[in-house]
Amino acid sequence: MNNPAKATGFVSFVSSGPGDPELLTMRAVKRLQAAEVVLYDALAAGPILDLASDGAQLISVGKRARRPSAKQESVNALLVEHARAGRRVVRLKSGDSGIFGRLEEEITALVHDDIAFEIVPGVPSALAAAAAAGIPLTRRQTARRMQFITGADVTGGLPDHLNFDAIADPDATTVVFMGQKNFAELSARLVAHGMSPQTPALLAEAVGHPEQRMVRSTIADLAAMLVAEGPSTHPALIFYGPLAASPDQLRRLPLPG
Ligand SMILES: C[S@@+](CC[C@H](N)C(=O)[O-])C[C@H]1O[C@@H](n2cnc3c(N)ncnc32)[C@H](O)[C@@H]1O
């Protein structure tokens, strides 16, 4: 192990939720108010940063697709440097920091330096999106399983080794993170694997932000729409599977007996 005398500061991995400050946990707010340094991702910026104390040093280490980003090693090095200097550090990550957030890399860097840390959980964007769309993610008998997948790997392409038996399961709700760019390819491969092109799909863009947009469609039509629109600057999630009807659609159905 490393020299314990180096271990002075403390790092809180704070999950920011989808971006709406009202969806922060009370613990997240307390940690932001007490922080001396806040290292934040682009998706965790915005009004949430206003909760940090006036004297806090705010450092953007934002990672966004198709834009210049801080390298993971420099983020790790900054965390270690500020913690070693004895500071209360908040590492602010979007949604829940444990989901597609490179949390393990950063924890590993701290563990190697004997720096103490905690993880403050938050509302994952997928759960905030389902709530904003007014739909449950599971449904008795028809959607008994849910799964989160990433639609892009480090190269920006569709990840290799996707488990198509699992992700083309018509009885599961699947949520694709970082999936807009490759959704046409993903959708075609799902259909080739036996999934109906008419499988319901939902695009949830900029959830919890003023630009929020929800588009209900099917996997085939959504794929065509995303190709026609081209890349968006907003973060988005794609849901597909036996998605529950929206409140509007429910109004048109008879009340269950
Ligand atoms: C690096 S991952 C981080 C996920 C995050 N840890 C979470 O729990 O939501 C970034 C991706 O999460 C999704 N995402 C994050 N915030 C979002 C939001 N407010 N609206 C829609 N999608 C969001 C998008 O797919 C985005 O490309």
The ligand as an ORCA input file, in Angstrom:
! r2SCAN-3c Opt
* xyz 0 1
  C     -21.594      9.300    -19.529
  S     -23.270      8.839    -19.480
  C     -23.671      9.238    -17.819
  C     -24.970      8.620    -17.349
  C     -25.343      9.063    -15.941
  N     -24.401      8.562    -14.976
  C     -26.755      8.654    -15.540
  O     -26.950      7.914    -14.555
  O     -27.697      9.108    -16.201
  C     -23.986     10.173    -20.403
  C     -25.265      9.751    -21.103
  O     -26.327      9.668    -20.163
  C     -27.536     10.094    -20.764
  N     -27.988     11.322    -20.081
  C     -27.400     11.924    -19.034
  N     -28.125     12.988    -18.638
  C     -29.196     13.042    -19.469
  C     -30.327     13.923    -19.574
  N     -30.484     14.939    -18.738
  N     -31.235     13.681    -20.553
  C     -31.101     12.627    -21.386
  N     -30.050     11.776    -21.333
  C     -29.130     11.981    -20.385
  C     -27.202     10.340    -22.242
  O     -27.383      9.117    -22.937
  C     -25.753     10.724    -22.148
  O     -25.101     10.576    -23.393
*
